[in-house]
Amino acid sequence: MNSRGRLLRAEPPTAEALLTPSELRQLTRLARRARQVFGGPQDIEFGFTGGEVGGGRL
């Protein structure tokens, strides 16, 4: 994310996606909320439940 909280592309275009677009949106919302609550960027750990690619909850 840049200084304005916008998601930046960090991998080369040929790299295999590790997260789905939906998972990226969920994670971005969580990071923005943590930044708002704690007053600045946070180092957060996360995981998705369900064990299926693209499934489960954050």
N, CA, C and O of each residue as an XYZ file, in Angstrom:
232
protein
N       0.844     -1.173      0.000
C       0.000      0.000      0.000
C       0.889      1.236      0.000
O       1.963      1.259      0.603
N       0.410      2.257     -0.692
C       1.161      3.503     -0.678
C       0.765      4.339      0.534
O      -0.031      3.894      1.360
N       1.311      5.538      0.645
C       1.049      6.387      1.812
C      -0.408      6.808      1.937
O      -0.847      7.227      3.008
N      -1.155      6.698      0.849
C      -2.588      7.037      0.890
C      -3.469      5.811      1.093
O      -4.694      5.910      1.025
N      -2.855      4.651      1.343
C      -3.623      3.436      1.591
C      -4.089      2.730      0.340
O      -4.966      1.869      0.412
N      -3.528      3.067     -0.803
C      -3.918      2.419     -2.059
C      -3.055      1.194     -2.289
O      -1.843      1.221     -2.074
N      -3.694      0.118     -2.730
C      -3.007     -1.132     -2.985
C      -2.117     -1.002     -4.215
O      -2.567     -0.559     -5.272
N      -0.868     -1.388     -4.072
C       0.086     -1.345     -5.168
C       0.400     -2.767     -5.621
O       0.356     -3.703     -4.823
N       0.710     -2.918     -6.874
C       1.108     -4.230     -7.397
C       2.539     -4.480     -6.944
O       3.420     -3.661     -7.211
N       2.788     -5.600     -6.262
C       4.097     -5.890     -5.700
C       4.800     -7.051     -6.391
O       5.983     -7.280     -6.137
N       4.118     -7.780     -7.248
C       4.714     -8.939     -7.901
C       4.745     -8.728     -9.409
O       3.972     -7.935     -9.947
N       5.644     -9.444    -10.094
C       5.664     -9.328    -11.552
C       4.366     -9.862    -12.158
O       3.736    -10.736    -11.564
N       3.953     -9.366    -13.317
C       2.679     -9.771    -13.917
C       2.576    -11.267    -14.213
O       1.468    -11.783    -14.365
N       3.695    -11.968    -14.299
C       3.655    -13.400    -14.601
C       3.625    -14.276    -13.347
O       3.522    -15.498    -13.452
N       3.714    -13.669    -12.176
C       3.712    -14.436    -10.930
C       2.327    -15.024    -10.660
O       1.310    -14.425    -11.009
N       2.299    -16.195    -10.040
C       1.035    -16.830     -9.664
C       0.447    -16.098     -8.456
O       1.156    -15.815     -7.489
N      -0.828    -15.800     -8.515
C      -1.495    -15.081     -7.427
C      -1.581    -15.959     -6.185
O      -1.977    -17.122     -6.268
N      -1.213    -15.406     -5.041
C      -1.316    -16.126     -3.783
C      -2.662    -15.888     -3.113
O      -3.131    -16.722     -2.339
N      -3.282    -14.752     -3.410
C      -4.598    -14.417     -2.874
C      -5.519    -14.048     -4.024
O      -5.085    -13.505     -5.040
N      -6.794    -14.350     -3.848
C      -7.780    -13.978     -4.850
C      -8.069    -12.481     -4.742
O      -7.753    -11.870     -3.721
N      -8.661    -11.884     -5.769
C      -9.051    -10.467     -5.658
C      -9.955    -10.207     -4.455
O      -9.823     -9.173     -3.800
N     -10.866    -11.122     -4.157
C     -11.752    -10.968     -3.006
C     -10.963    -10.985     -1.692
O     -11.228    -10.180     -0.799
N     -10.007    -11.891     -1.576
C      -9.185    -11.965     -0.368
C      -8.335    -10.706     -0.218
O      -8.153    -10.208      0.893
N      -7.818    -10.191     -1.326
C      -7.050     -8.947     -1.273
C      -7.904     -7.779     -0.798
O      -7.445     -6.946     -0.016
N      -9.148     -7.718     -1.271
C     -10.047     -6.643     -0.824
C     -10.319     -6.765      0.672
O     -10.308     -5.761      1.383
N     -10.563     -7.988      1.160
C     -10.814     -8.198      2.588
C      -9.598     -7.775      3.415
O      -9.736     -7.101      4.436
N      -8.429     -8.171      2.969
C      -7.213     -7.839      3.693
C      -6.947     -6.332      3.667
O      -6.500     -5.765      4.664
N      -7.218     -5.691      2.548
C      -7.044     -4.241      2.439
C      -7.980     -3.517      3.399
O      -7.576     -2.562      4.062
N      -9.245     -3.974      3.476
C     -10.199     -3.357      4.418
C      -9.708     -3.519      5.857
O      -9.784     -2.580      6.649
N      -9.203     -4.714      6.196
C      -8.696     -4.961      7.546
C      -7.509     -4.044      7.860
O      -7.445     -3.466      8.944
N      -6.579     -3.911      6.926
C      -5.400     -3.061      7.140
C      -5.801     -1.599      7.312
O      -5.259     -0.903      8.170
N      -6.743     -1.133      6.505
C      -7.207      0.257      6.624
C      -7.892      0.488      7.958
O      -7.712      1.534      8.582
N      -8.679     -0.492      8.395
C      -9.380     -0.366      9.685
C      -8.376     -0.356     10.839
O      -8.509      0.439     11.770
N      -7.373     -1.237     10.781
C      -6.347     -1.265     11.827
C      -5.594      0.060     11.879
O      -5.289      0.564     12.961
N      -5.296      0.619     10.720
C      -4.601      1.909     10.657
C      -5.450      2.997     11.308
O      -4.936      3.841     12.043
N      -6.752      2.969     11.031
C      -7.666      3.967     11.591
C      -7.771      3.810     13.112
O      -7.693      4.799     13.841
N      -7.944      2.598     13.585
C      -8.132      2.342     15.016
C      -6.873      2.670     15.813
O      -6.962      3.263     16.888
N      -5.699      2.291     15.299
C      -4.458      2.446     16.050
C      -3.662      3.704     15.687
O      -2.595      3.945     16.250
N      -4.176      4.499     14.755
C      -3.555      5.776     14.440
C      -2.335      5.718     13.534
O      -1.593      6.695     13.437
N      -2.120      4.606     12.879
C      -0.994      4.486     11.959
C      -0.911      3.076     11.414
O      -1.639      2.191     11.864
N      -0.031      2.856     10.450
C       0.110      1.527      9.856
C       0.492      0.484     10.904
O       1.227      0.780     11.846
N      -0.006     -0.724     10.734
C       0.251     -1.812     11.671
C       0.825     -3.023     10.951
O       0.507     -3.268      9.787
N       1.660     -3.770     11.636
C       2.168     -5.049     11.149
C       1.162     -6.097     11.634
O       1.102     -6.389     12.828
N       0.378     -6.658     10.721
C      -0.669     -7.600     11.129
C      -0.402     -8.979     10.547
O       0.173     -9.115      9.467
N      -0.825     -9.986     11.275
C      -0.790    -11.377     10.813
C      -2.216    -11.743     10.434
O      -3.165    -11.280     11.067
N      -2.371    -12.561      9.419
C      -3.710    -12.946      9.002
C      -3.695    -14.361      8.455
O      -2.641    -14.910      8.135
N      -4.874    -14.936      8.354
C      -5.048    -16.235      7.738
C      -6.503    -16.388      7.328
O      -7.376    -15.687      7.838
N      -6.758    -17.303      6.410
C      -8.119    -17.574      5.977
C      -8.502    -18.964      6.429
O      -7.722    -19.903      6.272
N      -9.698    -19.114      6.992
C     -10.188    -20.425      7.411
C     -10.798    -21.139      6.219
O     -11.062    -20.515      5.191
N     -11.018    -22.402      6.340
C     -11.721    -23.153      5.292
C     -10.847    -24.095      4.522
O     -11.340    -25.114      4.039
N      -9.569    -23.810      4.381
C      -8.663    -24.698      3.706
C      -8.816    -24.794      2.196
O      -8.049    -25.507      1.549
N      -9.785    -24.098      1.620
C      -9.992    -24.124      0.182
C      -9.527    -22.805     -0.412
O      -9.711    -21.745      0.186
N      -8.935    -22.876     -1.572
C      -8.514    -21.653     -2.247
C      -9.748    -20.805     -2.531
O     -10.726    -21.286     -3.103
N      -9.692    -19.551     -2.130
C     -10.800    -18.641     -2.369
C     -11.974    -18.809     -1.409
O     -12.997    -18.143     -1.570
N     -11.845    -19.682     -0.418
C     -12.954    -19.899      0.501
C     -12.556    -19.561      1.929
O     -11.382    -19.330      2.218
N     -13.509    -19.535      2.792
C     -13.228    -19.294      4.192
C     -13.333    -17.837      4.570
O     -13.614    -16.966      3.747
N     -13.096    -17.606      5.843
C     -13.196    -16.255      6.396
C     -11.826    -15.773      6.785
O     -10.942    -16.573      7.091
N     -11.641    -14.465      6.774
C     -10.396    -13.844      7.165
C     -10.262    -13.940      8.658
O      -9.271    -13.473      9.220
